[in-house]
Amino acid sequence: MNREYSVSRQTKVVNALGMHARPAAKIAEMALEAKGNIWLSNGSSTVDASSIIDILTLCAVTGTQISIHTEETDDSVWADRIKAFFDMGFGEDINE
Protein backbone atom coordinates (compact mmCIF):
# COMPACT_ATOMS: atom_id res chain seq x y z
CA MET A 1 0.00 0.00 0.00
CA ASN A 2 1.45 3.34 -1.04
CA ARG A 3 0.50 6.30 1.15
CA GLU A 4 1.32 9.99 0.88
CA TYR A 5 2.66 11.45 4.12
CA SER A 6 2.79 15.12 5.05
CA VAL A 7 4.90 14.81 8.19
CA SER A 8 7.41 12.18 9.29
CA ARG A 9 9.34 11.83 12.54
CA GLN A 10 11.95 9.24 13.55
CA THR A 11 12.40 7.80 17.03
CA LYS A 12 13.13 4.51 18.77
CA VAL A 13 11.88 2.48 21.69
CA VAL A 14 14.15 3.30 24.65
CA ASN A 15 12.43 1.77 27.67
CA ALA A 16 13.47 -1.66 28.93
CA LEU A 17 10.04 -3.25 28.51
CA GLY A 18 9.61 -2.25 24.86
CA MET A 19 6.15 -1.50 23.50
CA HIS A 20 3.36 -2.92 25.63
CA ALA A 21 -0.34 -2.28 26.22
CA ARG A 22 -0.14 0.85 28.40
CA PRO A 23 1.98 2.97 26.05
CA ALA A 24 0.13 1.55 23.02
CA ALA A 25 -3.13 2.78 24.56
CA LYS A 26 -1.68 6.25 25.19
CA ILE A 27 -0.34 6.47 21.63
CA ALA A 28 -3.71 5.38 20.22
CA GLU A 29 -5.42 8.02 22.38
CA MET A 30 -3.14 10.73 20.98
CA ALA A 31 -3.58 9.50 17.39
CA LEU A 32 -7.37 9.64 17.74
CA GLU A 33 -7.08 13.38 18.49
CA ALA A 34 -5.49 14.02 15.09
CA LYS A 35 -7.49 15.36 12.16
CA GLY A 36 -6.18 12.68 9.80
CA ASN A 37 -4.57 9.29 10.09
CA ILE A 38 -1.30 8.72 11.88
CA TRP A 39 0.84 5.70 11.05
CA LEU A 40 3.70 3.97 12.87
CA SER A 41 6.31 1.94 11.04
CA ASN A 42 9.14 -0.32 12.20
CA GLY A 43 10.63 -0.55 8.71
CA SER A 44 8.87 -3.75 7.73
CA SER A 45 5.31 -3.04 8.87
CA THR A 46 3.19 0.10 8.92
CA VAL A 47 0.20 0.24 11.26
CA ASP A 48 -2.62 2.56 12.23
CA ALA A 49 -1.48 4.47 15.33
CA SER A 50 -5.07 4.81 16.56
CA SER A 51 -5.32 1.02 17.07
CA ILE A 52 -3.79 -0.50 20.21
CA ILE A 53 -3.78 -3.95 18.62
CA ASP A 54 -2.12 -2.68 15.45
CA ILE A 55 0.58 -0.95 17.49
CA LEU A 56 1.28 -4.11 19.46
CA THR A 57 1.72 -6.10 16.23
CA LEU A 58 4.89 -4.08 15.57
CA CYS A 59 6.53 -6.18 18.34
CA ALA A 60 8.70 -3.16 19.11
CA VAL A 61 11.35 -4.18 21.63
CA THR A 62 13.98 -1.89 23.11
CA GLY A 63 16.02 -0.32 20.32
CA THR A 64 13.40 -0.73 17.59
CA GLN A 65 13.49 2.21 15.18
CA ILE A 66 10.05 3.74 14.67
CA SER A 67 8.81 6.17 12.05
CA ILE A 68 5.76 8.30 12.77
CA HIS A 69 3.83 9.56 9.74
CA THR A 70 0.82 11.83 9.39
CA GLU A 71 -1.42 12.41 6.41
CA GLU A 72 -2.28 15.99 7.44
CA THR A 73 0.32 18.73 7.89
CA ASP A 74 -1.78 20.13 10.75
CA ASP A 75 -1.15 16.92 12.68
CA SER A 76 2.58 17.64 13.06
CA VAL A 77 1.87 18.56 16.70
CA TRP A 78 0.54 15.01 17.29
CA ALA A 79 3.57 13.47 15.56
CA ASP A 80 5.78 15.58 17.83
CA ARG A 81 3.86 14.52 20.96
CA ILE A 82 4.02 10.85 20.04
CA LYS A 83 7.74 11.17 19.30
CA ALA A 84 8.30 12.87 22.67
CA PHE A 85 6.40 10.03 24.37
CA PHE A 86 8.74 7.50 22.74
CA ASP A 87 11.81 9.62 23.52
CA MET A 88 10.92 9.80 27.25
CA GLY A 89 10.60 6.00 27.46
CA PHE A 90 6.80 6.17 27.76
CA GLY A 91 7.24 7.82 31.17
CA GLU A 92 8.72 4.61 32.55
CA ASP A 93 12.15 3.98 34.01
CA ILE A 94 14.11 3.27 30.82
CA ASN A 95 16.51 1.02 32.74
CA GLU A 96 13.95 -1.21 34.53
N, C-alpha and C positions, 0 to 999 in steps of 0.2 A: 504494500500500500504506500503510495507516494503522497505525502502531505506537504503543504506549504506552511512554513513557520515564520512568524513575525519576530519573535524574540527567542533566544537560546541562552542558557546559562549552563556552566559546567561545575560540578562539585563531586564529592565522593562521600561514601559512608565512613564516618570516623569513630563511631562508638563501638565498644567491644561486642555488643550483642547483635550488631548488624540491624537490618530492617526487620521489624516485628510489628505486631498488631497495633500497639499504642501509637507509634509514630506514623504508621500507615493511615490510621484513622485521622490524625491531625493533618496530615498532608491532604487527604481526601476532603476534609472540611475546608481547608484553604482553597483547594482547586474548585470546589463548588461555589465559592464566592466570585470567581472570575466570570467575566462576560462571555468568553469563549472557552474552548477546550484547552486543557493543559495536558501535556504528555510527558512521561518519564521514560528514559531509555537507558539501558545498560550496555548498549553497543550491539547486542544481538536481538533484543526484544524491545518493543515500544508499547507502553500501556497507558491507559486512561488514568490520569492522576486523581480523578474524582472517585475511583473505585478501590476500596481497601483490598479486595481480593486480587484485582489486577496488579496493584502495587506489590503485594506479597509474592506474586508469581515471578517477579524479577529475581527472587532469591539473592537479594543484595546483602552480602556479608561485608565485614569490615574491609575497607580498601576498594570496594566496587566503585568504579567511575560511573557517575550518573549525569545524564544530560536532561535538562528541563526545557521544554519547548512550549510556546504559546502560539495560538492562532491569531490572537488579537494583540496589536501593539499596546493597547491600553492595559493589558494584563501583565505588563512588565513588572509592576509592583508585586503581583502575586508570585511571579517567577523569582523575584528577589527575596521575598519572604520565605518561600520554600527552600531556596538555596541557603539562606541564613539558618534555617532550621536544621538542614543537613550539616552545615559548617559548625554549628554549636553542639553536634552530637546528639541531636534530638532532646537536648536539655538533660541528658543523662551523663553520668560519670563516664567519660570516654575510655577510661582505663579499667572499668569493672572487671 
